[in-house]
Amino acid sequence: MASPAAGGGAGAPDAMVEDGPGAMSAAQKVAAADDSWYSVDEAKLASTRESKPWMGDAKYFKKVKVGPSAAMKMLMHTYSGVEKGIKESGKPVEVMGLLLGRPHTEDLTTLVVTDAFPLPVEGFETRVIADDESVVNYMITLGETIESTRKERFMGWYHSHPFDVDEEYSHCYMSNTDITTQLAWQRAEDPHGNPWLAIVVDPLRSLAKSHPEFGAFRTYPPEFEAGRNETPDGSNVVDDQKRVEKWGVCWNRYYKLDIEYFMSAQAKAVIAILSKNFLWMRTLGSTPMLERENRERLSERVNNVATGLSKAEPRSGIGSPLAIGGLRGSRSGAAEDAGESSTSRPTQSAQGLASELAEGQMTQIAKTVLFGS
């Protein structure tokens, strides 16, 4: 297994339930319970690795299936980076780990992720370093041990982008450093029957939206040219500002894979029971708006909105740049579109914050009416 030089920088089990409050988006559907995802036809897998059909197509893989163990470990690890960073320096840190899995032997354009392994690697603002010799040796030893005991290999990596929650976009995109790292992995692993995957996790948005915010990506080789205005999700977007805001400045150097989740019949039954018996108690017994972290971040979020509004100067012609959230500038330094008022983004943030607080107040009123004396 090759080792990377550098890379870019929690939910609850009920987020995996199909019809619960944490239902997935259209691109992140929960597959029906199916134990077949845990069984491996070793002969077919060996044949697939030998034939390497992905080597002739830069966009060969279309979909990623993620198991519950991998999803939960990624969420827990990335959220721990948020907590640790805020406690030590006031700013979340990015974390990194490795993915265990394989190419699917029936649907050859699908990659299967069964587990995740956190690494002792941290960083800030779209950059996570994994060049420490002891870390590299740990990765190699762990990989060799797993390959000797399981039928899968390390087949990808994940890292977090713990930036301020954006009302419109998630922070699941690839920075220039991420792309350099992913391309190095693909060049080292793809030719040896082990197609390499990158997953970016947005832990703060995952918490805010109550479902996992993952982005699965692979990079294009340097000789490949995507469509002129084709973004990583396959859309044609002419507005360069919008492309950069959502996908970063390297939007034409990688593409996105759809994510679905799978679990065994037994795991699905257990989660269904836990959700039925305990989810209602958690909903009624918790008050997110009064939790310490949310109370501490409220003043910061209000200040961000106020700062944005104070800088906004609606005018005709070219608008002035407006950065909402301290780390948002890492994605884009371009100016606001000429036809768009510079007050629109802080206004949207203010509306989202007001709606969130109003919802919290209404929930508390409902609890008082139901259970108050």
C-alpha positions in Angstrom: 0.0 0.0 0.0 1.3 3.4 -0.9 1.5 6.3 1.6 0.1 9.8 1.1 2.2 12.9 1.6 -0.6 15.3 2.3 -4.3 15.8 2.3 -7.0 18.3 2.9 -9.0 18.9 5.8 -21.7 13.3 14.5 -24.5 12.0 13.9 -26.6 9.2 15.6 -27.7 5.8 14.4 -31.2 7.0 13.6 -29.6 9.1 10.8 -29.4 5.8 8.9 -33.1 5.0 9.2 -35.1 5.3 5.9 -38.2 7.0 7.1 -37.0 8.7 10.3 -36.2 12.3 11.0 -32.7 11.9 9.6 -33.8 10.7 6.1 -31.1 10.8 3.4 -31.0 13.2 0.5 -31.8 11.8 -3.0 -28.1 11.1 -3.6 -27.6 9.4 -0.3 -30.3 6.8 -0.1 -30.4 4.0 2.4 -30.4 0.6 0.7 -32.7 -2.1 1.8 -31.3 -4.5 4.4 -29.1 -6.9 2.5 -26.6 -9.3 4.0 -25.0 -9.9 0.5 -22.9 -6.8 0.9 -20.9 -8.5 3.6 -20.2 -11.6 1.5 -17.3 -11.6 -0.9 -16.8 -13.9 -4.0 -13.0 -14.1 -3.7 -12.6 -15.6 -7.2 -14.6 -12.8 -8.8 -12.9 -10.1 -6.7 -9.5 -11.5 -7.8 -10.6 -11.4 -11.4 -11.9 -7.9 -11.1 -8.6 -6.7 -9.6 -6.7 -8.5 -12.3 -8.7 -7.1 -15.2 -8.7 -3.4 -13.9 -11.5 -2.2 -16.1 -11.3 1.3 -14.5 -7.9 2.0 -16.0 -9.4 2.9 -19.4 -12.1 5.3 -18.2 -11.4 8.4 -16.1 -15.1 8.4 -14.9 -15.5 4.6 -14.6 -16.9 4.5 -11.0 -20.4 6.0 -10.5 -21.5 5.0 -7.0 -20.2 4.2 -3.5 -21.9 1.9 -1.0 -21.0 2.8 2.6 -21.6 0.5 5.6 -22.9 1.6 9.0 -19.5 1.0 10.8 -17.6 3.2 8.3 -20.2 6.0 8.4 -20.4 6.1 12.2 -16.6 6.0 12.6 -16.1 8.8 10.2 -18.7 11.0 11.8 -17.4 10.3 15.3 -13.8 10.9 14.4 -14.5 14.1 12.5 -16.7 15.5 15.2 -14.0 14.7 17.8 -11.7 16.9 15.7 -14.2 19.8 16.1 -14.4 19.4 19.9 -10.7 19.0 20.4 -9.8 22.0 18.2 -12.4 24.3 19.8 -11.3 23.3 23.3 -7.5 23.8 22.6 -7.4 26.7 20.2 -10.9 27.9 19.5 -10.9 26.6 16.0 -11.9 23.0 14.7 -9.2 20.9 13.4 -9.3 18.7 10.3 -8.7 15.0 10.8 -7.9 12.1 8.5 -8.4 8.3 8.3 -8.3 5.4 5.9 -11.2 3.4 4.3 -11.5 -0.3 4.1 -13.4 -1.9 1.2 -13.3 -3.3 -2.3 -14.7 -2.9 -5.8 -18.1 -4.6 -6.2 -17.9 -7.8 -8.1 -21.4 -7.6 -9.7 -22.0 -3.9 -10.3 -18.4 -3.1 -11.4 -19.0 0.6 -11.4 -19.6 0.6 -7.6 -17.1 0.8 -4.8 -18.0 -0.7 -1.4 -16.7 0.8 1.9 -17.1 -1.5 4.9 -15.0 0.2 7.6 -13.0 3.2 8.5 -9.8 3.6 10.6 -8.9 7.0 12.1 -5.3 8.2 11.8 -3.4 10.4 14.4 -3.2 13.2 11.8 -4.6 16.8 12.2 -4.4 20.0 10.2 -6.1 23.3 9.5 -7.9 25.0 6.6 -8.0 22.4 3.7 -4.7 20.9 4.6 -4.0 17.7 6.6 -0.4 16.4 6.8 0.3 12.7 6.9 4.1 12.7 6.3 5.3 11.8 9.8 7.4 8.7 9.5 5.8 6.9 12.5 2.3 7.6 11.0 3.4 6.2 7.6 4.9 3.1 9.3 1.7 2.7 11.3 -0.4 2.8 8.1 1.7 0.2 6.4 1.7 -2.2 9.4 -2.1 -1.8 9.9 -2.7 -2.4 6.2 -0.6 -5.5 6.1 -2.3 -6.9 9.2 -5.8 -6.2 7.8 -5.0 -7.8 4.5 -3.9 -11.0 6.3 -7.1 -11.3 8.3 -9.8 -9.8 6.0 -10.8 -10.0 2.4 -10.6 -6.3 1.9 -7.9 -3.7 1.6 -7.4 -0.1 2.4 -9.1 1.4 -0.7 -9.5 5.1 0.1 -9.1 7.9 2.6 -11.4 10.4 4.3 -10.8 13.8 5.9 -13.0 16.6 7.3 -13.8 20.1 6.3 -15.1 21.5 9.6 -16.0 25.0 8.4 -18.8 27.3 9.4 -22.2 25.9 8.3 -23.2 27.4 5.0 -27.0 27.7 4.3 -26.7 26.9 0.6 -23.7 24.5 0.2 -21.9 21.8 2.1 -18.1 21.9 2.4 -17.7 18.5 0.7 -15.4 19.5 -2.1 -11.7 18.9 -3.0 -9.1 21.5 -2.4 -5.9 21.6 -4.6 -4.0 19.8 -1.8 -6.7 17.1 -1.6 -6.5 16.6 -5.4 -2.7 16.3 -5.3 -3.0 13.7 -2.6 -5.8 11.7 -4.2 -4.0 11.7 -7.6 -0.9 10.3 -6.0 -2.9 7.5 -4.3 -4.7 6.7 -7.6 -1.5 6.4 -9.5 0.0 4.1 -6.8 -3.0 1.9 -6.2 -5.3 1.8 -9.3 -2.8 0.0 -11.5 -2.5 -2.7 -8.9 -6.2 -3.6 -8.8 -7.1 -1.3 -5.9 -9.1 1.7 -7.1 -8.7 4.5 -4.6 -11.5 6.7 -3.3 -11.7 10.0 -1.4 -14.5 10.9 1.0 -14.8 14.4 2.5 -16.9 14.9 5.6 -18.6 18.1 6.7 -19.1 17.4 10.5 -20.7 20.7 11.4 -23.3 20.6 8.6 -24.0 16.9 9.5 -24.9 18.0 13.0 -27.0 21.0 11.8 -28.9 19.0 9.2 -29.2 15.8 11.2 -27.9 13.5 8.5 -24.4 12.6 7.3 -22.8 15.1 4.9 -20.4 13.1 2.9 -18.9 13.7 -0.5 -17.2 10.8 -2.4 -14.7 11.8 -5.2 -12.1 10.6 -7.6 -9.7 12.8 -9.5 -9.1 13.0 -13.3 -5.7 12.0 -14.6 -3.8 15.1 -15.9 -4.3 14.1 -19.5 -8.1 14.0 -19.2 -10.2 17.0 -19.9 -13.8 17.2 -18.6 -16.5 19.2 -20.4 -15.9 22.9 -20.7 -18.4 23.9 -18.0 -18.9 20.5 -16.4 -18.8 20.5 -12.6 -18.0 17.4 -10.4 -21.7 16.4 -10.1 -22.0 16.3 -13.9 -23.9 19.6 -14.2 -23.1 22.3 -16.8 -22.6 25.5 -14.9 -21.6 28.6 -16.9 -21.3 31.0 -13.9 -17.7 30.6 -12.6 -18.5 32.2 -9.3 -21.1 29.5 -8.5 -18.8 26.7 -9.6 -16.0 27.9 -7.3 -18.4 28.5 -4.4 -19.7 25.0 -4.5 -16.7 22.9 -5.8 -13.6 25.0 -5.1 -11.1 26.5 -7.5 -10.2 23.0 -8.9 -13.8 22.2 -9.8 -12.7 20.7 -13.2 -10.1 18.3 -11.9 -12.3 15.7 -10.1 -15.8 14.2 -10.2 -18.4 13.1 -7.6 -19.8 9.6 -7.0 -23.3 9.0 -5.6 -23.4 7.7 -2.1 -25.8 5.1 -0.7 -25.8 3.3 2.6 -26.2 -0.4 3.3 -26.6 -2.6 6.4 -27.4 -6.1 7.3 -30.9 -7.2 8.2 -29.9 -7.7 11.8 -28.4 -4.2 12.1 -31.4 -2.6 10.5 -33.7 -4.4 12.9 -31.7 -3.3 15.9 -31.6 0.3 14.8 -35.3 0.3 14.1 -36.0 -0.9 17.6 -33.6 1.6 19.2 -35.2 4.4 17.2 -38.8 3.4 18.1 -38.0 3.0 21.8 -35.5 5.8 22.4 -35.7 8.4 19.7 -38.8 10.0 21.1 -37.2 10.3 24.5 -34.1 12.0 23.1 -36.3 14.4 21.1 -38.4 15.4 24.1 -35.6 15.3 26.6 -33.0 17.4 24.8 -32.9 21.1 24.0 -30.3 21.7 21.3 -30.5 25.5 21.4 -29.6 25.4 25.1 -26.6 23.1 24.7 -23.3 24.7 25.7 -21.7 24.5 22.3 -24.7 25.9 20.5 -25.0 28.8 23.0 -21.3 29.6 22.6 -21.5 29.5 18.8 -24.7 31.7 18.7 -22.9 34.9 19.4 -20.2 34.1 16.8 -22.8 33.4 14.1 -24.7 36.6 14.9 -21.4 38.5 14.7 -20.6 36.9 11.3 -24.0 38.0 10.0 -23.5 41.6 11.4 -20.0 41.7 9.9 -21.3 40.6 6.5 -24.1 43.2 6.5 -21.7 46.0 7.5 -19.4 45.2 4.6 -22.3 44.9 2.1 -22.6 47.9 -0.2 -25.3 47.2 -2.9 -24.2 48.9 -6.1 -24.5 48.6 -9.8 -21.5 47.1 -11.7 -19.0 44.9 -10.0 -19.8 44.0 -6.4 -17.3 43.8 -3.5 -16.1 40.4 -2.2 -18.1 39.1 0.8 -16.9 36.3 2.9 -19.4 34.7 5.3 -17.9 32.6 8.0 -14.2 32.7 8.9 -13.1 29.8 6.8 -15.3 30.3 3.8 -12.6 32.3 2.0 -10.5 29.1 1.6 -12.9 28.1 -1.1 -13.3 31.3 -3.1 -11.7 34.7 -3.4 -13.7 35.8 -6.4 -16.0 38.9 -6.3 -19.8 38.8 -6.0 -21.6 38.4 -9.3 -22.4 41.8 -10.8 -26.1 41.1 -10.9 -26.4 39.9 -7.4 -26.8 42.2 -4.4 -23.9 41.8 -1.9 -26.5 41.7 0.9 -28.0 38.4 -0.3 -25.7 35.9 1.4 -25.7 37.6 4.9 -29.4 38.0 4.6 -29.8 34.3 3.8 -27.6 33.5 6.8 -29.7 35.7 9.1 -32.9 34.1 7.8 -31.5 30.7 8.5 -30.4 31.6 12.0 -33.8 33.2 12.8 -35.7 30.1 11.6 -33.5 27.8 13.6 -34.1 29.9 16.8 -37.8 30.2 16.1 -38.0 26.4 15.7 -36.2 25.9 19.0 -38.6 28.3 20.8 -41.6 26.6 19.3 -40.4 23.2 20.4 -39.9 24.5 24.0 -43.4 26.0 23.9 -44.9 22.7 22.7 -43.1 20.9 25.6 -44.4 23.4 28.1 -48.0 23.0 26.8 -47.8 19.2 26.9 -45.9 18.7 30.1 -46.0 22.0 32.0 -48.1 22.4 35.1 
